[in-house]
């Protein structure tokens, strides 16, 4: 198993010092060696067999580039890489080289480094589209630092605005040879997953684990052990994965967020009697870790 989750991995050298170097950015934008990742609405371009991310050259994106729709991602495979935001108001371009696909699909087919790159590109493109105004004074904002931040256009405010990332815990609660999984009402029939929820202000990760598990299942947990994390750009979460030890076992759906929650044994999970989370998710990795941890 990879030592990182899907969409994670340090495959892009983010090269933070270059973000505020306009001369270097201008040169990189015009270089024949630079790669461009087009993001059409919320979809990324894939082509070939086996599928791969389609990375474009400058000549292929000239007609789309504006001052406000190009984002410096960093160095990918030792060459500069930029995201290019493409409006969904136009027909999907580049049909001759590929097709724009949803990121959940791409996570199942792309090599790890390309999955990391397109997730990075998509997340920043969507953030820019949702952050057109300053949250402090309400004035318009514009891209800054190579597109990695925005800045308020009001000179009296000049607020620097950073991309939003929402921390969320996701936890497999275990008690010996069994674990708790829950399901939401709108999921496919029979699918169960781990417990998850957003971290609240003033709350540690461990406290968030204990609170969310109790709110959703009524179960109290003791020891909480960190497992791994996953950027989950749907639209902007960072999933922080844990294994927790249950200290009680009576299930009650306290906050009504789940339709059902129950205990499952390793044998039940191994036998395929339960619909498990998507293969690209950290939830699935936590379940697989529990199944194999004999």
Helices and strands as residue ranges (DSSP letters): E 12-13, G 16-18, H 22-30, E 35-40, E 43-47, E 52-53, H 58-61, E 70-76, E 79-86, E 99-101, H 103-109, H 112-130, E 141-144, G 145-147, E 149-152, E 160-162, E 166-175, E 178-183, E 195-198, H 205-217, E 221-232, E 237-246, E 260-265, H 266-270, H 282-292
